[in-house]
Amino acid sequence: MNREQVGPAPDRGDALLVVDVQNDFLPGGALGIAGGDAILAPLNRLLDAWRTRGLPVILSRDWHPAGHCSFHPQGGPWPDHCVAGTRGADFDTRLHRSPDDLVISKATEPGRDAYSALDGTPLAAELDRRGIRRLFVAGLATDYCVRATGSDARRAGLDVVVLRDAVAAVEARPGDGERAVGELAASGCTIVTTDDVLAAMETPG
């Protein structure tokens, strides 16, 4: 896949959405993604630069009730994970956070699952209220919640930029991560790296 240009440097009208960087999705967690913590260094560099410009950061999180329909005991596909109020549902402490970040909780109803940060949440309305037209997306997991979020954002009419080095995949089947990136690109998402975005932010004019 050819690297695409970032386009205009991030500015008013842009937001950075960090998807589900929670303990249960990182190595050692209930649904730990092998190598998932490798996204933290590039992501944190971008978060620091992003906040220096005063641009909005949004953090999504799985926030399941106990006994959620997605869990194995209820016939779902996943082990218990990201149960609201538990350590597994907490954001990883290495993630650079700010009190100003908007936190979006998803899949909060016992009988309904949701991968997308726009599914059953106030995120779309909040983006509209803030005048956000372009969404930069990073986080976990490429082949599930990142893919669903990017696809939904495109359907909502947003420009979407996926940060290739700041996402990681579950890889239930080998190649799922690359296939997800391909699907996002086919839906109209721009695929770049955090270095591409940082370079655009540093370019005068």
N, C-alpha and C positions, 0 to 999 in steps of 0.2 A: 504494500500500500504506500503510495507516495505521500510524503508529509505535505500538508496543506498549510497555507498561510493563516495566521491567527486572524487577520483582518484588523480593524481599528484597535488600538491599544485599549485595554479595559478602562472604562470610565463610567460616568453616570449612565444608568440604564443597564448595567451589567451586575450580576451577582455570582458568587462562587458557592456551589452546593457540594457539600461533603457528605457522602452517603455512607451511613452505618459503620463508622470506624469505632466499633465497640469491642469490648474484651472477648465476647463469645465468637467473634468472627476473625480474631487474630490467633496466631499459634498458641496452643495451650487452652483455647476456649472450646466450648461445646461444639461449635461448627468452625473450628479454626482453619483458615486458609493458609496453606503452605506458602511461606514467603510473603504473606500479606503485610507484615510490618515493614517490608522494603519500600512501601509507598510513603512512609512517614517522612523521611528526609526531604524528598522533592516536594511533597505536599506542604510541609511546614515552611519551606523557603517561600513558596508561593503565598501561603497564608500571611506570612509576615509582610511581604511586599504589598499584598492586597489591602491589608489593614492600614498600612502606611498611607495609602491613597484614600482612605476613608470609605472604601467600597464595602457593600454588605456581604456577610458570610452567613450561610444557612447550614445547619447541621441536621441531617435526618437520622432517626434511630428507630430500629425495631423496638416496640414497647408492648410486649405481649402480656396478657393476663395468664396466670397459671391455668394449665389445661387448655391452651389455645388449640384450635383445630388443626394447625400445621404440625403439631407434635405427634411423635410415634404412638403414644398411648391412645390418642384420639383418632388414629388411622391416618395421620398426616405423613408427609415425606421426610420430616426432619426430627432430630432429637430435640428435647426441650432446650430452648435458647432464648436469650434476651428477655427474660421474664422481668416485668416492670419492677424497679426497686432493688434488683439484685446486682451484684458486682458484674455479672456477665453482660448486663444491659448498659453498664456505664461506658462512657467514652474512654478510650485508651488514654492514660495519663500523659503519654508522650505527645499526644495531639495538641498543637498550639491552639488554645481556645481564648475567647474573650467574653466578658459578661454581656457584650453587645450582640453576640451571635444569636440568631433566631434558631430555636430548636423546634423541629417538627417530628412528632411521634406518629408512627404508622402501625397498622395491623394491631390496633388496640382493642378490637372487639373479639370476644371469644370464638365466634362462629364464622369469622371472615378473615381471610388472609389478604395481604397486599404487599407486593414487591415495590411498586412505584411510590416515590415520595409525594406524588400528586394524587394518589388513589385514596379517597376517603379522608383527606387532610385539607386544612385551609391554605395549603401552599400556593395553589394557583391564584386564589383571590388575593393573597398577600403579595405575590409578584406583581399582579395587576395594580394593586394599590400603590406600590412603590415605583411603578413605571419601569419595571424590569422587562427588557426585551431580548436580552441575551444571557444565557445561563451556561456557566463553566461548571463541568461536572467531574468529580473525582470520588474515589472511595471504593467500597466493597458491596457486592461482588460484581465484577464485570458482566458475568453471564446470568445474573439474576436481577438484583435491585438497581444496579447502574444501567443495565440495558433497558429495564422497564421504565425507569425514570427518564432516561434520555428519549426514549420513544414517545412517552406520554407528553413530554415537554415539546417535542416537535409537533405532535398532533394538536397541541394547544396553541401553535403558531409562534413559538419561541425559536430563536436561533440558539443552537446548542453546540458547545465546544467540549469535547471529551478529552481529558488529559491522560494520554496513553501511558505515561510512566507513573501515574498516581491512581491507577486502578489495578485490581488483582482478581483472579477468577477462582471459583470453586473447582472447576475442571472435573465435574462428575464424569464426563467423557473427555478424553484427550482432545484438545483443540476447541473446547467450548468457549474459552476466552477470546480466541481469535475470531471465531464465528460471530460472537456477540459484537465485537468491534466492527466486523464487516457489515453486520445488520444495521448497526447504528450509522455507519457511513452511508449505507444505501438509503437510509431514511432521511438523509440530509444533514446529519451531524458532521461537524468538522473535527478531525482527529489530529491533535498536536501534542507536544510535550510541554511540561512545565517550563523548561528552558526556553521554548519558543515564546511562551506568554511573557516570561520575565524579560526576554530581549525586546519584545514589543513594548513593554512598559518602560523600558529604559531608552527607547528611541525617541529623540526629540520630535515634536510636532505631531 
